[in-house]
Amino acid sequence: MNTSNPGTVFLKEFKDFIAFLQNLWGILAGISVLFPLSNAFLKIIPLKILNEDGVLVFFSPHLFTTIATLVSLFLILWTFSQRNKVKSSKGRTRTRRQAWFSFGVGISSLVIYIVIYFLISNIAYDVLGWESDDVRRLFGEAVLLIFYCSFFSLMTRAFMLLGMIEFFRLEK
């Protein structure tokens, strides 16, 4: 196997990183990918269709979960592709700040999602006059999808960044 090939180097480093995901930091980073799937089972974050006293008419909860999971998986690969920026001590400091920023914005996204969800749930019909088949609900659901995916993807990014700091610290 020719290790001078950039693709081979990437695969070796990626394989090493996947092996790293088996320790504590890696579990935290890896489990964040499953957050959207865990919500499908635990139902902690409200995500129901209108017939189940929820707000979704046009999009299904499965669509939300699938898109959030895909975005999280994409973000894992994208974050790992930025690994050279994490390797230096200066890069680790910046990466810690990015992790905190991602965590904070992720939590903020969740709060905004919940506020919008309950606003649509409580005022869409009574105050705004939105019927169940009103197209304006589609826009509300699209905004909900954005904040739902933002929460999960930013949490994934925060854990991945912290995991990568630890991984590259241990690698040296």
C-alpha positions as a Markdown table, in Angstrom:
| # | Residue | x | y | z |
|---|---|---|---|---|
| 1 | Met | 0.0 | 0.0 | 0.0 |
| 2 | Asn | 1.4 | 3.3 | -1.0 |
| 3 | Thr | 1.2 | 5.8 | 1.9 |
| 4 | Ser | 2.2 | 8.7 | -0.2 |
| 5 | Asn | -1.2 | 8.7 | -1.9 |
| 6 | Pro | -3.3 | 11.4 | -0.2 |
| 7 | Gly | -6.4 | 9.2 | -0.3 |
| 8 | Thr | -4.5 | 6.4 | 1.5 |
| 9 | Val | -3.3 | 8.8 | 4.2 |
| 10 | Phe | -6.8 | 10.0 | 4.7 |
| 11 | Leu | -8.1 | 6.5 | 5.0 |
| 12 | Lys | -5.4 | 5.5 | 7.5 |
| 13 | Glu | -6.0 | 8.6 | 9.6 |
| 14 | Phe | -9.8 | 8.1 | 9.3 |
| 15 | Lys | -9.4 | 4.4 | 10.4 |
| 16 | Asp | -7.3 | 5.5 | 13.4 |
| 17 | Phe | -9.9 | 8.1 | 14.3 |
| 18 | Ile | -12.7 | 5.5 | 14.1 |
| 19 | Ala | -10.7 | 3.3 | 16.4 |
| 20 | Phe | -10.3 | 6.3 | 18.7 |
| 21 | Leu | -14.1 | 6.7 | 18.8 |
| 22 | Gln | -14.2 | 3.6 | 21.0 |
| 23 | Asn | -12.9 | 5.4 | 24.1 |
| 24 | Leu | -14.8 | 7.9 | 26.3 |
| 25 | Trp | -14.2 | 11.0 | 24.2 |
| 26 | Gly | -15.0 | 9.1 | 21.1 |
| 27 | Ile | -18.2 | 7.7 | 22.5 |
| 28 | Leu | -19.3 | 11.3 | 23.3 |
| 29 | Ala | -18.4 | 12.4 | 19.8 |
| 30 | Gly | -19.9 | 9.3 | 18.1 |
| 31 | Ile | -23.1 | 9.1 | 20.2 |
| 32 | Ser | -24.1 | 12.6 | 19.1 |
| 33 | Val | -24.8 | 11.2 | 15.7 |
| 34 | Leu | -27.4 | 9.1 | 17.3 |
| 35 | Phe | -29.1 | 12.0 | 19.0 |
| 36 | Pro | -31.6 | 12.5 | 16.3 |
| 37 | Leu | -32.4 | 8.8 | 16.2 |
| 38 | Ser | -32.6 | 8.7 | 20.0 |
| 39 | Asn | -35.3 | 11.4 | 19.9 |
| 40 | Ala | -37.4 | 9.1 | 17.7 |
| 41 | Phe | -37.4 | 6.6 | 20.5 |
| 42 | Leu | -37.3 | 8.8 | 23.6 |
| 43 | Lys | -39.5 | 11.6 | 22.3 |
| 44 | Ile | -37.8 | 14.2 | 24.5 |
| 45 | Ile | -38.0 | 17.0 | 21.9 |
| 46 | Pro | -41.6 | 17.6 | 20.7 |
| 47 | Leu | -42.0 | 16.4 | 17.2 |
| 48 | Lys | -45.5 | 15.1 | 16.4 |
| 49 | Ile | -48.0 | 15.3 | 13.5 |
| 50 | Leu | -51.2 | 17.4 | 13.9 |
| 51 | Asn | -53.4 | 14.3 | 14.4 |
| 52 | Glu | -51.2 | 13.5 | 17.5 |
| 53 | Asp | -51.6 | 17.0 | 19.0 |
| 54 | Gly | -48.5 | 18.2 | 17.3 |
| 55 | Val | -47.9 | 20.7 | 14.6 |
| 56 | Leu | -46.5 | 18.8 | 11.6 |
| 57 | Val | -48.8 | 18.5 | 8.6 |
| 58 | Phe | -46.5 | 18.6 | 5.5 |
| 59 | Phe | -43.3 | 17.0 | 6.9 |
| 60 | Ser | -43.2 | 13.8 | 8.9 |
| 61 | Pro | -41.2 | 13.3 | 12.1 |
| 62 | His | -39.2 | 10.6 | 10.2 |
| 63 | Leu | -38.2 | 13.2 | 7.7 |
| 64 | Phe | -36.9 | 15.5 | 10.5 |
| 65 | Thr | -34.9 | 12.6 | 12.0 |
| 66 | Thr | -33.5 | 11.5 | 8.7 |
| 67 | Ile | -32.4 | 14.9 | 7.6 |
| 68 | Ala | -30.9 | 15.7 | 11.0 |
| 69 | Thr | -29.0 | 12.4 | 11.0 |
| 70 | Leu | -27.7 | 13.0 | 7.4 |
| 71 | Val | -26.6 | 16.5 | 8.3 |
| 72 | Ser | -24.8 | 15.2 | 11.4 |
| 73 | Leu | -23.0 | 12.5 | 9.5 |
| 74 | Phe | -22.0 | 15.0 | 6.8 |
| 75 | Leu | -20.7 | 17.3 | 9.6 |
| 76 | Ile | -18.6 | 14.5 | 11.1 |
| 77 | Leu | -16.8 | 14.0 | 7.8 |
| 78 | Trp | -16.5 | 17.7 | 7.1 |
| 79 | Thr | -15.1 | 18.3 | 10.6 |
| 80 | Phe | -12.7 | 15.5 | 10.3 |
| 81 | Ser | -11.5 | 16.9 | 7.0 |
| 82 | Gln | -10.5 | 20.0 | 8.9 |
| 83 | Arg | -8.2 | 17.9 | 11.2 |
| 84 | Asn | -5.0 | 19.7 | 10.2 |
| 85 | Lys | -6.3 | 22.9 | 11.9 |
| 86 | Val | -6.7 | 21.0 | 15.2 |
| 87 | Lys | -3.2 | 19.5 | 15.4 |
| 88 | Ser | -1.3 | 22.5 | 16.5 |
| 89 | Ser | -1.6 | 23.9 | 20.1 |
| 90 | Lys | -2.8 | 27.2 | 18.6 |
| 91 | Gly | -5.4 | 25.3 | 16.6 |
| 92 | Arg | -6.6 | 23.4 | 19.7 |
| 93 | Thr | -7.3 | 26.7 | 21.5 |
| 94 | Arg | -9.3 | 27.9 | 18.6 |
| 95 | Thr | -11.0 | 24.6 | 18.3 |
| 96 | Arg | -12.1 | 24.6 | 22.0 |
| 97 | Arg | -13.7 | 28.0 | 21.4 |
| 98 | Gln | -15.4 | 26.7 | 18.3 |
| 99 | Ala | -16.7 | 23.7 | 20.3 |
| 100 | Trp | -18.1 | 26.1 | 22.9 |
| 101 | Phe | -19.6 | 28.3 | 20.2 |
| 102 | Ser | -21.2 | 25.3 | 18.5 |
| 103 | Phe | -22.6 | 24.0 | 21.8 |
| 104 | Gly | -24.0 | 27.4 | 22.7 |
| 105 | Val | -25.6 | 28.0 | 19.3 |
| 106 | Gly | -26.9 | 24.4 | 19.3 |
| 107 | Ile | -28.6 | 24.9 | 22.6 |
| 108 | Ser | -30.0 | 28.2 | 21.4 |
| 109 | Ser | -31.3 | 26.5 | 18.3 |
| 110 | Leu | -33.1 | 24.0 | 20.5 |
| 111 | Val | -34.7 | 26.7 | 22.6 |
| 112 | Ile | -35.8 | 28.6 | 19.4 |
| 113 | Tyr | -37.2 | 25.3 | 18.0 |
| 114 | Ile | -39.3 | 24.6 | 21.1 |
| 115 | Val | -40.6 | 28.2 | 21.2 |
| 116 | Ile | -41.6 | 28.1 | 17.5 |
| 117 | Tyr | -43.1 | 24.6 | 17.9 |
| 118 | Phe | -45.3 | 25.7 | 20.8 |
| 119 | Leu | -46.2 | 29.0 | 19.2 |
| 120 | Ile | -47.4 | 27.2 | 16.1 |
| 121 | Ser | -49.1 | 24.6 | 18.3 |
| 122 | Asn | -51.0 | 27.2 | 20.4 |
| 123 | Ile | -51.6 | 30.1 | 18.2 |
| 124 | Ala | -51.6 | 28.9 | 14.6 |
| 125 | Tyr | -55.3 | 28.0 | 14.5 |
| 126 | Asp | -56.8 | 30.2 | 17.2 |
| 127 | Val | -54.9 | 33.5 | 16.6 |
| 128 | Leu | -53.5 | 33.3 | 13.1 |
| 129 | Gly | -56.4 | 31.3 | 11.6 |
| 130 | Trp | -54.1 | 28.7 | 10.0 |
| 131 | Glu | -56.2 | 25.7 | 8.9 |
| 132 | Ser | -54.5 | 22.3 | 8.8 |
| 133 | Asp | -53.9 | 22.5 | 5.0 |
| 134 | Asp | -52.7 | 26.1 | 5.0 |
| 135 | Val | -49.5 | 26.6 | 3.0 |
| 136 | Arg | -48.2 | 28.9 | 5.7 |
| 137 | Arg | -47.8 | 25.9 | 7.9 |
| 138 | Leu | -45.3 | 24.6 | 5.4 |
| 139 | Phe | -43.1 | 27.6 | 6.0 |
| 140 | Gly | -43.4 | 27.1 | 9.7 |
| 141 | Glu | -42.4 | 23.5 | 9.4 |
| 142 | Ala | -39.4 | 24.4 | 7.2 |
| 143 | Val | -38.2 | 26.8 | 9.9 |
| 144 | Leu | -38.7 | 24.1 | 12.5 |
| 145 | Leu | -36.7 | 21.7 | 10.4 |
| 146 | Ile | -33.8 | 24.1 | 10.1 |
| 147 | Phe | -33.6 | 24.7 | 13.9 |
| 148 | Tyr | -34.1 | 21.0 | 14.7 |
| 149 | Cys | -31.2 | 20.0 | 12.3 |
| 150 | Ser | -29.1 | 22.9 | 13.6 |
| 151 | Phe | -29.4 | 21.7 | 17.2 |
| 152 | Phe | -28.3 | 18.1 | 16.4 |
| 153 | Ser | -25.6 | 19.1 | 13.9 |
| 154 | Leu | -24.1 | 21.7 | 16.2 |
| 155 | Met | -24.1 | 19.3 | 19.1 |
| 156 | Thr | -22.4 | 16.8 | 16.9 |
| 157 | Arg | -19.8 | 19.4 | 15.9 |
| 158 | Ala | -19.1 | 20.4 | 19.4 |
| 159 | Phe | -18.5 | 16.8 | 20.5 |
| 160 | Met | -16.5 | 16.0 | 17.4 |
| 161 | Leu | -14.2 | 19.0 | 18.0 |
| 162 | Leu | -13.6 | 18.1 | 21.6 |
| 163 | Gly | -13.0 | 14.5 | 20.5 |
| 164 | Met | -10.6 | 15.5 | 17.8 |
| 165 | Ile | -8.6 | 17.7 | 20.3 |
| 166 | Glu | -8.2 | 14.7 | 22.6 |
| 167 | Phe | -7.5 | 12.3 | 19.7 |
| 168 | Phe | -4.7 | 14.5 | 18.2 |
| 169 | Arg | -3.3 | 15.1 | 21.7 |
| 170 | Leu | -3.0 | 11.4 | 22.4 |
| 171 | Glu | -1.6 | 10.7 | 18.9 |
| 172 | Lys | 1.5 | 12.7 | 19.6 |
